[in-house]
Amino acid sequence: MYFKVLFMDDNLRAGSLQDVQDIKRLMQRSSRFTSLSAWSFTGAGVVALASALIGRYLFFLPYYRSYNTRGAFMASDFAELKTQLLVLSFITLIVAAGVAALFTWLKARRQGQSLWEYSSRQAAWQFAIPMAAGAVFLLGMLRYDEWRFIAPGCLVFYGLSMVAASRFTLGAVRWLGFGMILLGLLNMFYIGYGLYFWTLGFGVLHVVFGLIIWFRYERNEKPVVDIAKDPL
């Protein structure tokens, strides 16, 4: 068999190699959802950065300005701030998810891949389990006014969701998840800086990761399936 392959002409060898690559591509596509767009991450990060700016200048600054005027924090002001931040977080989640879904749908359509196939369903399921558990856990903490660990908890549970989902989508996603987990754990020791860690994780880290994926793979239209197991 070795001598048979050795003496093949160049065209035949090239055709055989292409056949092997096609088979590999089909196998990876059946096991992993590879249409996750780099712009999905970047777009979600931009939404998170905009949300952080809104929270900083429209909610936190008036809150601290009120403290400087009165010389003390008021329970009513803090309750209002928590409500504003919860509403802002929910809107941010919806908008960021919509932006990510839009870019992913556009890429899936270009590649002729279904947006809701076995691999994408598995990725969504793996992502949803830690996120749902985290949401219930964090709501329970809010119920008992343990607001200090909400920002690090969001980062840790989101990171765990990314790591879990990476088994059925781009393998490099797990590194984004590890980064989120690390930021969340660091935030546990710097409680008063939750907004900054939140901005760094959901905003900056998303944008940077998306740009890396785009520059390294999508800019030159390299097949995304080639990075399914690439650890960056």
Backbone as numpy.savetxt, mean C-alpha at the origin, in Angstrom:
# Nx Ny Nz CAx CAy CAz Cx Cy Cz
19.91 -35.34 -25.47 19.06 -34.15 -25.47 19.95 -32.89 -25.47
21.05 -32.99 -24.70 21.97 -31.86 -24.63 22.53 -31.51 -26.01
22.97 -32.56 -26.76 23.54 -32.32 -28.09 22.49 -31.83 -29.07
21.24 -32.29 -28.83 20.15 -31.85 -29.71 19.92 -30.35 -29.55
19.92 -29.90 -28.31 19.73 -28.47 -28.06 20.94 -27.67 -28.53
22.14 -28.26 -28.34 23.37 -27.57 -28.67 23.46 -27.24 -30.15
22.97 -28.18 -30.99 23.10 -28.00 -32.43 21.85 -27.41 -33.08
20.91 -26.93 -32.27 19.76 -26.24 -32.83 20.24 -24.94 -33.48
19.58 -24.52 -34.53 19.93 -23.23 -35.11 19.40 -22.11 -34.21
19.91 -20.93 -34.41 19.59 -19.80 -33.53 18.11 -19.49 -33.50
17.46 -19.54 -34.65 16.03 -19.23 -34.70 15.21 -20.21 -33.89
15.58 -21.50 -33.98 14.83 -22.51 -33.25 15.04 -22.36 -31.74
16.31 -22.06 -31.36 16.59 -21.87 -29.94 15.84 -20.64 -29.41
15.81 -19.59 -30.18 15.10 -18.38 -29.76 13.61 -18.65 -29.61
13.07 -19.44 -30.55 11.65 -19.78 -30.45 11.35 -20.63 -29.24
12.24 -21.58 -28.93 12.04 -22.43 -27.76 12.12 -21.61 -26.48
13.07 -20.68 -26.42 13.21 -19.82 -25.25 11.97 -18.96 -25.05
11.43 -18.45 -26.16 10.24 -17.64 -26.07 9.06 -18.46 -25.57
8.98 -19.72 -26.02 7.91 -20.61 -25.55 8.01 -20.83 -24.05
9.23 -21.04 -23.56 9.43 -21.24 -22.12 9.03 -19.99 -21.35
9.40 -18.82 -21.86 9.04 -17.57 -21.19 7.54 -17.35 -21.19
6.88 -17.73 -22.28 5.42 -17.60 -22.33 4.76 -18.51 -21.31
5.27 -19.74 -21.20 4.72 -20.68 -20.21 4.91 -20.14 -18.80
6.10 -19.62 -18.54 6.38 -19.05 -17.22 5.45 -17.88 -16.93
5.22 -17.04 -17.94 4.35 -15.89 -17.76 2.92 -16.32 -17.45
2.43 -17.32 -18.14 1.08 -17.81 -17.89 0.95 -18.42 -16.51
1.98 -19.16 -16.07 1.93 -19.77 -14.75 1.93 -18.70 -13.65
2.76 -17.67 -13.80 2.80 -16.61 -12.82 1.51 -15.81 -12.81
0.95 -15.57 -13.98 -0.29 -14.81 -14.05 -1.43 -15.56 -13.38
-1.41 -16.90 -13.46 -2.47 -17.68 -12.86 -2.36 -17.72 -11.34
-1.16 -17.51 -10.80 -0.96 -17.61 -9.35 -0.82 -16.25 -8.68
-0.51 -15.20 -9.43 -0.31 -13.87 -8.87 -1.04 -12.82 -9.69
-1.59 -11.83 -8.98 -2.21 -10.70 -9.66 -1.13 -9.68 -9.97
-0.72 -9.61 -11.22 0.44 -8.81 -11.61 0.07 -7.46 -12.22
-1.21 -7.11 -12.22 -1.63 -5.85 -12.82 -1.71 -4.71 -11.81
-1.15 -4.93 -10.63 -1.12 -3.86 -9.64 -0.17 -2.77 -10.13
-0.72 -1.59 -10.39 0.05 -0.52 -11.02 0.93 0.22 -10.02
2.09 0.66 -10.49 2.95 1.50 -9.66 2.27 2.80 -9.30
1.42 3.30 -10.22 0.72 4.55 -9.94 -0.37 4.38 -8.91
-0.77 3.14 -8.64 -1.72 2.90 -7.54 -1.09 3.30 -6.21
0.18 2.93 -6.02 0.87 3.29 -4.79 1.16 4.78 -4.72
1.66 5.33 -5.84 1.99 6.75 -5.86 0.74 7.61 -5.66
-0.34 7.24 -6.33 -1.58 7.99 -6.19 -2.12 7.95 -4.77
-2.10 6.77 -4.15 -2.54 6.65 -2.76 -1.66 7.48 -1.84
-0.36 7.51 -2.12 0.55 8.31 -1.31 0.28 9.80 -1.42
-0.01 10.26 -2.63 -0.33 11.68 -2.82 -1.60 12.05 -2.07
-2.60 11.17 -2.11 -3.84 11.42 -1.35 -3.55 11.50 0.15
-2.69 10.60 0.65 -2.33 10.61 2.07 -1.58 11.89 2.45
-0.69 12.35 1.57 0.04 13.59 1.85 -0.92 14.79 1.90
-1.85 14.83 0.98 -2.85 15.91 0.99 -3.68 15.86 2.26
-4.05 14.65 2.67 -4.83 14.49 3.89 -4.04 14.96 5.11
-2.73 14.65 5.14 -1.90 15.07 6.27 -1.81 16.59 6.35
-1.71 17.24 5.20 -1.67 18.70 5.19 -2.98 19.29 5.70
-4.09 18.69 5.29 -5.39 19.16 5.77 -5.48 18.99 7.28
-5.09 17.83 7.77 -5.14 17.60 9.21 -4.24 18.54 9.98
-3.07 18.81 9.43 -2.10 19.67 10.13 -2.59 21.11 10.21
-3.05 21.66 9.09 -3.34 23.08 9.05 -4.80 23.43 9.34
-5.72 22.52 9.10 -7.13 22.82 9.34 -7.63 22.31 10.69
-6.97 21.30 11.24 -7.46 20.71 12.48 -6.50 20.92 13.65
-5.22 20.54 13.47 -4.28 20.62 14.58 -3.92 22.06 14.95
-3.67 22.89 13.95 -3.28 24.27 14.26 -4.38 25.03 15.02
-5.65 24.97 14.62 -6.69 25.63 15.43 -6.79 25.05 16.84
-6.55 23.73 16.95 -6.61 23.09 18.27 -5.54 23.66 19.19
-4.30 23.75 18.70 -3.23 24.29 19.52 -3.34 25.81 19.68
-3.91 26.48 18.72 -4.14 27.91 18.85 -5.13 28.20 19.97
-6.12 27.32 20.07 -7.09 27.45 21.16 -6.43 27.24 22.51
-5.50 26.30 22.55 -4.76 26.06 23.80 -3.94 27.29 24.19
-3.28 27.89 23.24 -2.47 29.08 23.54 -3.33 30.24 24.03
-4.56 30.31 23.52 -5.45 31.38 23.93 -5.98 31.16 25.35
-6.39 29.92 25.63 -7.00 29.62 26.93 -5.98 29.24 28.00
-4.85 28.74 27.56 -3.85 28.30 28.53 -4.09 26.90 29.03
-5.06 26.19 28.43 -5.35 24.81 28.85 -6.11 24.10 27.74
-6.01 22.77 27.71 -6.77 21.99 26.75 -8.18 21.76 27.29
-9.16 21.85 26.42 -10.55 21.60 26.79 -10.97 20.24 26.26
-11.72 19.50 27.07 -12.18 18.17 26.66 -13.04 18.24 25.41
-13.84 19.30 25.30 -14.71 19.44 24.13 -13.89 19.67 22.86
-12.80 20.43 22.99 -11.94 20.67 21.83 -11.27 19.37 21.38
-10.82 18.58 22.34 -10.16 17.32 22.00 -11.15 16.34 21.37
-12.37 16.30 21.88 -13.39 15.42 21.30 -13.69 15.84 19.86
-13.75 17.14 19.63 -13.98 17.63 18.27 -12.83 17.28 17.34
-11.59 17.40 17.85 -10.42 17.06 17.06 -10.43 15.58 16.67
-10.76 14.71 17.61 -10.81 13.27 17.32 -11.86 12.97 16.26
-13.01 13.62 16.36 -14.07 13.39 15.36 -13.62 13.85 13.98
-12.98 15.02 13.93 -12.49 15.54 12.65 -11.45 14.60 12.03
-10.55 14.09 12.86 -9.50 13.20 12.34 -10.08 11.87 11.89
-11.06 11.36 12.59 -11.69 10.10 12.18 -12.40 10.26 10.84
-13.13 11.35 10.68 -13.82 11.61 9.41 -12.80 11.78 8.28
-11.74 12.54 8.56 -10.70 12.75 7.55 -10.03 11.43 7.17
-9.76 10.59 8.15 -9.13 9.29 7.87 -10.02 8.42 7.02
-11.31 8.42 7.32 -12.25 7.61 6.54 -12.33 8.11 5.10
-12.41 9.40 4.91 -12.47 9.96 3.55 -11.17 9.66 2.81
-10.04 9.78 3.51 -8.74 9.47 2.89 -8.68 8.03 2.44
-9.16 7.12 3.28 -9.17 5.70 2.93 -9.99 5.44 1.68
-11.16 6.04 1.60 -12.05 5.83 0.46 -11.43 6.39 -0.83
-10.91 7.62 -0.75 -10.34 8.26 -1.94 -9.07 7.53 -2.40
-8.19 7.17 -1.45 -6.95 6.48 -1.80 -7.24 5.11 -2.41
-8.20 4.39 -1.84 -8.57 3.09 -2.38 -9.16 3.24 -3.78
-9.95 4.29 -3.99 -10.52 4.52 -5.31 -9.46 4.85 -6.35
-8.49 5.68 -5.97 -7.40 6.02 -6.89 -6.58 4.78 -7.24
-6.24 3.98 -6.22 -5.46 2.76 -6.45 -6.23 1.79 -7.34
-7.52 1.64 -7.08 -8.34 0.72 -7.89 -8.43 1.20 -9.34
-8.52 2.51 -9.54 -8.61 3.05 -10.90 -7.36 2.75 -11.71
-6.19 3.03 -11.14 -4.95 2.76 -11.87 -4.74 1.26 -12.11
-5.13 0.46 -11.14 -5.00 -0.99 -11.31 -5.94 -1.50 -12.39
-7.14 -0.97 -12.42 -8.11 -1.38 -13.46 -7.61 -0.98 -14.84
-7.05 0.21 -14.96 -6.53 0.66 -16.25 -5.39 -0.24 -16.73
-4.50 -0.61 -15.82 -3.39 -1.47 -16.20 -3.87 -2.87 -16.54
-4.82 -3.39 -15.76 -5.35 -4.72 -16.03 -6.03 -4.76 -17.39
-6.71 -3.69 -17.74 -7.38 -3.64 -19.05 -6.36 -3.61 -20.17
-5.26 -2.87 -19.98 -4.21 -2.84 -21.01 -3.57 -4.21 -21.19
-3.42 -4.94 -20.10 -2.79 -6.25 -20.17 -3.77 -7.36 -20.53
-5.04 -7.02 -20.63 -6.05 -8.03 -20.93 -6.28 -8.99 -19.79
-6.03 -8.52 -18.56 -6.20 -9.36 -17.38 -7.45 -8.94 -16.63
-8.20 -9.91 -16.13 -9.40 -9.60 -15.37 -9.03 -8.99 -14.02
-9.82 -8.03 -13.59 -9.56 -7.37 -12.32 -10.01 -8.23 -11.15
-10.89 -9.17 -11.40 -11.43 -9.99 -10.32 -11.31 -11.47 -10.69
-10.08 -11.96 -10.65 -9.81 -13.36 -10.94 -9.34 -14.05 -9.67
-8.91 -15.29 -9.79 -8.54 -16.05 -8.59 -7.44 -15.36 -7.80
-6.35 -14.95 -8.47 -5.22 -14.36 -7.75 -5.59 -13.03 -7.10
-6.37 -12.20 -7.79 -6.77 -10.92 -7.21 -7.72 -11.12 -6.04
-8.60 -12.11 -6.13 -9.49 -12.40 -5.00 -8.69 -12.87 -3.79
-7.70 -13.73 -4.04 -6.87 -14.21 -2.94 -6.07 -13.07 -2.32
-5.52 -12.19 -3.15 -4.76 -11.05 -2.63 -5.67 -10.14 -1.79
-6.88 -9.89 -2.30 -7.82 -9.04 -1.56 -8.21 -9.68 -0.23
-8.41 -10.99 -0.23 -8.79 -11.69 0.99 -7.65 -11.65 2.01
-6.42 -11.91 1.55 -5.27 -11.88 2.45 -5.05 -10.47 3.01
-5.32 -9.47 2.20 -5.17 -8.08 2.64 -6.27 -7.71 3.63
-7.48 -8.19 3.40 -8.63 -7.76 4.20 -8.62 -8.32 5.62
-8.08 -9.52 5.82 -8.15 -10.14 7.15 -7.39 -9.32 8.19
-6.10 -9.00 8.01 -5.43 -8.14 9.02 -6.03 -6.75 9.11
-6.50 -6.21 7.98 -7.09 -4.87 8.01 -8.38 -4.85 8.83
-9.22 -5.87 8.66 -10.47 -5.93 9.41 -10.19 -6.12 10.90
-9.26 -7.02 11.22 -8.90 -7.22 12.62 -8.34 -5.94 13.23
-7.49 -5.26 12.46 -6.91 -4.01 12.94 -7.96 -2.93 13.15
-8.93 -2.84 12.23 -9.98 -1.84 12.35 -10.80 -2.04 13.63
-11.17 -3.28 13.91 -11.94 -3.57 15.12 -11.10 -3.28 16.36
-9.84 -3.68 16.31 -8.94 -3.45 17.46 -8.78 -1.96 17.74
-8.57 -1.17 16.70 -8.36 0.27 16.88 -9.65 0.98 17.30
-10.78 0.52 16.81 -12.05 1.10 17.25 -12.28 0.81 18.73
-11.87 -0.40 19.15 -11.97 -0.71 20.56 -11.09 0.19 21.42
-9.91 0.50 20.93 -9.03 1.41 21.65 -9.63 2.81 21.73
-10.26 3.25 20.64 -10.90 4.56 20.66 -12.06 4.60 21.65
-12.74 3.50 21.76 -13.88 3.45 22.69 -13.43 3.72 24.13
-12.21 3.32 24.44 -11.68 3.55 25.79 -10.67 4.70 25.82
-10.76 5.56 24.80 -9.92 6.77 24.72 -8.42 6.48 24.71
-8.04 5.33 24.19 -6.61 5.02 24.00 -6.18 5.48 22.61
-6.25 6.78 22.40 -6.00 7.36 21.08 -4.51 7.41 20.75
-3.66 7.29 21.76 -2.22 7.47 21.54 -1.62 6.45 20.59
-2.22 5.26 20.53 -1.63 4.19 19.72 -2.39 3.96 18.41
-3.26 4.88 18.06 -4.03 4.72 16.82 -3.14 4.83 15.59
-2.30 5.87 15.54 -1.42 6.06 14.37 -0.45 4.89 14.20
0.28 4.47 15.26 1.17 3.31 15.07 0.40 2.04 14.76
-0.79 1.89 15.34 -1.60 0.71 15.05 -2.02 0.64 13.59
-2.38 1.79 13.01 -2.75 1.84 11.59 -1.58 1.38 10.72
-0.40 1.87 11.04 0.78 1.52 10.25 1.11 0.03 10.36
1.07 -0.50 11.57 1.42 -1.90 11.78 0.43 -2.84 11.09
-0.86 -2.61 11.29 -1.86 -3.50 10.70 -1.88 -3.38 9.17
-1.69 -2.18 8.66 -1.62 -2.02 7.21 -0.40 -2.73 6.65
0.72 -2.63 7.34 1.93 -3.33 6.91 1.73 -4.84 6.91
1.08 -5.36 7.95 0.80 -6.80 7.99 -0.09 -7.22 6.82
-1.04 -6.37 6.47 -1.92 -6.67 5.33 -1.13 -6.72 4.03
-0.19 -5.79 3.86 0.64 -5.78 2.67 1.51 -7.03 2.57
2.11 -7.42 3.68 2.94 -8.62 3.68 2.10 -9.85 3.33
0.91 -9.94 3.89 0.04 -11.09 3.61 -0.39 -11.13 2.15
-0.75 -9.96 1.59 -1.24 -9.91 0.21 -0.14 -10.14 -0.80
1.12 -9.92 -0.43 2.22 -10.04 -1.38 2.39 -11.47 -1.90
1.82 -12.44 -1.23 1.88 -13.83 -1.70 1.13 -14.01 -3.01
0.16 -13.15 -3.27 -0.68 -13.31 -4.45 -0.61 -12.12 -5.40
0.34 -11.22 -5.17 0.52 -10.11 -6.10 2.02 -9.84 -6.21
2.42 -8.62 -6.48 3.83 -8.32 -6.63 4.60 -8.66 -5.36
5.61 -9.49 -5.48 6.37 -9.91 -4.32 7.05 -8.76 -3.60
7.42 -7.72 -4.35 8.10 -6.57 -3.76 7.21 -5.81 -2.79
5.90 -6.03 -2.84 4.97 -5.34 -1.95 5.29 -5.65 -0.49
5.86 -6.82 -0.23 6.14 -7.15 1.16 7.15 -6.19 1.78
8.04 -5.62 0.95 9.01 -4.68 1.49 8.34 -3.37 1.88
7.32 -3.00 1.15 6.51 -1.84 1.57 5.85 -2.15 2.90
5.33 -3.37 3.04 4.72 -3.77 4.30 5.69 -3.76 5.45
6.90 -4.24 5.22 7.92 -4.23 6.28 8.24 -2.80 6.71
8.30 -1.90 5.73 8.57 -0.50 6.05 7.47 0.11 6.91
6.21 -0.20 6.58 5.08 0.29 7.37 5.14 -0.25 8.80
5.43 -1.53 8.94 5.51 -2.14 10.27 6.61 -1.49 11.09
7.76 -1.28 10.48 8.88 -0.66 11.18 8.53 0.75 11.65
7.89 1.53 10.78 7.50 2.89 11.17 6.50 2.86 12.31
5.54 1.92 12.24 4.55 1.81 13.31 5.18 1.46 14.64
6.14 0.55 14.63 6.82 0.17 15.88 7.65 1.32 16.43
8.32 2.06 15.54 9.07 3.23 15.99 8.14 4.29 16.58
6.98 4.45 15.97 6.01 5.43 16.44 5.53 5.12 17.86
5.57 3.84 18.25 5.17 3.45 19.59 6.03 4.14 20.65
7.25 4.52 20.29 8.16 5.14 21.25 8.19 6.67 21.11
7.44 7.19 20.13 7.34 8.64 19.93 5.87 8.98 19.69
5.09 8.82 20.75 3.64 8.90 20.64 3.17 10.26 20.14
3.80 11.32 20.55 3.33 12.65 20.17 3.57 13.02 18.72
4.20 12.13 17.97 4.53 12.43 16.57 3.78 11.52 15.60
2.60 11.09 16.00 1.81 10.17 15.18 1.53 10.68 13.78
1.19 11.97 13.68 0.87 12.53 12.36 2.08 12.48 11.44
3.27 12.70 11.98 4.47 12.70 11.16 4.81 11.28 10.68
4.67 10.31 11.58 4.91 8.93 11.18 3.85 8.47 10.18
2.62 8.87 10.40 1.52 8.53 9.50 1.80 9.10 8.11
2.26 10.36 8.07 2.58 11.01 6.80 3.75 10.32 6.11
4.77 9.98 6.89 5.95 9.33 6.33 5.60 7.96 5.76
4.75 7.21 6.46 4.39 5.87 6.02 3.40 5.87 4.87
2.20 6.36 5.13 1.15 6.31 4.12 1.38 7.28 2.96
2.10 8.36 3.22 2.36 9.31 2.17 3.68 9.08 1.44
4.79 9.40 2.10 6.10 9.36 1.46 6.48 7.96 1.02
6.30 6.98 1.90 6.70 5.61 1.57 5.93 5.07 0.36
4.64 5.37 0.29 3.84 4.95 -0.86 4.35 5.59 -2.15
4.60 6.90 -2.10 5.05 7.61 -3.29 6.39 7.08 -3.77
7.33 6.92 -2.85 8.67 6.46 -3.20 8.62 5.04 -3.76
7.85 4.17 -3.11 7.74 2.78 -3.58 7.14 2.73 -4.97
6.08 3.50 -5.21 5.47 3.52 -6.53 6.42 4.01 -7.60
7.20 5.04 -7.29 8.16 5.56 -8.27 9.28 4.55 -8.55
9.72 3.84 -7.52 10.74 2.80 -7.73 10.23 1.72 -8.67
9.00 1.27 -8.42 8.41 0.24 -9.27 8.29 0.75 -10.70
7.85 1.98 -10.86 7.65 2.51 -12.22 8.99 2.67 -12.94
9.98 3.29 -12.27 11.27 3.52 -12.92 11.98 2.21 -13.23
11.83 1.24 -12.35 12.59 0.00 -12.53 11.93 -0.94 -13.53
10.61 -0.91 -13.63 9.92 -1.90 -14.45 8.98 -1.31 -15.49
8.06 -0.47 -15.07 6.97 -0.07 -15.96 7.39 0.99 -16.96
8.42 1.77 -16.64 8.84 2.83 -17.57 9.26 2.25 -18.91
9.98 1.14 -18.87 10.44 0.50 -20.10 9.53 -0.63 -20.55
8.36 -0.69 -19.95 7.34 -1.68 -20.30 7.86 -3.11 -20.19
8.70 -3.34 -19.16 9.10 -4.72 -18.90 7.92 -5.47 -18.33
7.76 -6.75 -18.63 6.64 -7.49 -18.10 6.64 -7.49 -16.58
5.52 -7.10 -16.01 5.42 -7.01 -14.55 5.56 -8.38 -13.92
5.22 -9.44 -14.66 5.30 -10.79 -14.08 6.73 -11.14 -13.71
7.71 -10.48 -14.31 9.09 -10.78 -14.00 9.48 -10.36 -12.59
8.68 -9.47 -11.95 9.03 -8.99 -10.62 8.17 -9.63 -9.56
7.40 -10.65 -9.91 6.50 -11.24 -8.94 7.24 -11.76 -7.72
8.48 -12.27 -7.94 9.24 -12.78 -6.82 10.54 -12.01 -6.61
10.58 -10.82 -7.17 11.79 -10.01 -7.06 11.74 -9.23 -5.76
12.72 -9.39 -4.88 12.69 -8.69 -3.60 13.18 -7.26 -3.66
13.27 -6.71 -4.85 13.82 -5.38 -5.05 15.29 -5.35 -4.63
